[in-house]
Amino acid sequence: MSPMAFFNGKFMPVEHARIGVMTHAFNYGTACFEGIRGNWNAEHGQIYVFRLREHYQRLFESCEVLQIELPYKIDELLYYTVELVRRCAYKEDTYIRPIAYKSSQRVGVRLHDLEAGFLIFATPFGPYLDIENGARCCISSWRRIDSGMIPVRAKISGIYVNSALAKTEAHDKGYDEAIFLTHDGHVCEGSGENIFIVKDGRLATPPPEDDILVGITRDTVMTLAKQELGIDTDERTILPEELFTADECFMTGTAAHLTPIIEIDDRKVGHGRVGQITKQLQQLYFDVIFGRNQKYIDWCTPAYVLARKR
Ligand SMILES: Cc1ncc(COP(=O)(O)O)c(C=O)c1O
């Protein structure tokens, strides 16, 4: 199947969904978006869209920051998203990208007096980082944009230039992923992931005040750690040296899932192998997102309702 889009209120092949060169968002980065995964469970003949409502709640918050008023209610967007996945009919893991954007064909940098556009596309999407063997990371020479510059809790397209600089720097130096520090030198997050450390059986992750995007996978993992393993997560400032003394370290994100970090700046994290708590959390996480754990099935929206074989 070719990728499909929902654009200007209609479903169409993705190549028919086009925007003009003068589109405000294209010129100034005045768009916000989500990355949502549809996880293919071959046994169930089903794609489970993970935490769909939470992603749209965050999109609506991002829209408020950018003064984008969408002509849709959240439930309508949930419906259009599932319908898009159903029409794509993929039998593999899928990435879903809704974008709300300033669609006016007008020159002039601002947020006010501009029209809003909205589109969704869906495309097959496998693993982003090496989930099994773990990632080798570097600490980026780029600092994370802080909320006094652009509100980082909002997933705004323009912010991602900061992420792109860090990711390519990491790639060019031979690493898999970058870790941002904040302006104060605290550990922040990856270019597209939140970060956790494990120390003495406890989890810690940077708090929202340290300029992170408050990830939905982060929340998923904290919930599973608490409810299934009885492990609390401290949301607290983490200093860079704690990365080197951690027992284990991992990243979370819709694209990255739960990716172990085995090395940072050429130093081993823990024993330089995927740690035990990371492994346990990974197993729990994958059972949940593929719809194999009934306790958390409400987080999974089945796209192929008729194909459901459970
Ligand atoms: C900068 C950044 N941090 C964290 C995350 C993780 O967020 P989530 O788990 O909601 O995908 C993402 C991905 O969306 C991101 O781009």
The ligand as an SDF file (V2000), in Angstrom:
LIG
                    3D

 16 16  0  0  0  0  0  0  0  0999 V2000
   12.8250   16.2080   22.0520 C   0  0  0  0  0  0  0  0  0  0  0  0
   12.0100   15.0160   22.4250 C   0  0  0  0  0  0  0  0  0  0  0  0
   12.0520   14.5750   23.6990 N   0  0  0  0  0  0  0  0  0  0  0  0
   11.3320   13.4940   24.0860 C   0  0  0  0  0  0  0  0  0  0  0  0
   10.5490   12.7950   23.2040 C   0  0  0  0  0  0  0  0  0  0  0  0
    9.7690   11.6050   23.6630 C   0  0  0  0  0  0  0  0  0  0  0  0
    8.3960   11.8880   23.6520 O   0  0  0  0  0  0  0  0  0  0  0  0
    7.3350   10.7500   23.4460 P   0  0  0  0  0  0  0  0  0  0  0  0
    7.6640    9.6760   24.4060 O   0  0  0  0  0  0  0  0  0  0  0  0
    6.0220   11.4020   23.7550 O   0  0  0  0  0  0  0  0  0  0  0  0
    7.4300   10.3100   22.0370 O   0  0  0  0  0  0  0  0  0  0  0  0
   10.4740   13.2210   21.8660 C   0  0  0  0  0  0  0  0  0  0  0  0
    9.6500   12.5160   20.8870 C   0  0  0  0  0  0  0  0  0  0  0  0
    8.5360   12.9160   20.6300 O   0  0  0  0  0  0  0  0  0  0  0  0
   11.2150   14.3630   21.4700 C   0  0  0  0  0  0  0  0  0  0  0  0
   11.1810   14.7880   20.2130 O   0  0  0  0  0  0  0  0  0  0  0  0
  1  2  1  0
  2  3  1  0
  2 15  2  0
  3  4  2  0
  4  5  1  0
  5  6  1  0
  5 12  2  0
  6  7  1  0
  7  8  1  0
  8  9  2  0
  8 10  1  0
  8 11  1  0
 12 13  1  0
 12 15  1  0
 13 14  2  0
 15 16  1  0
M  END
$$$$
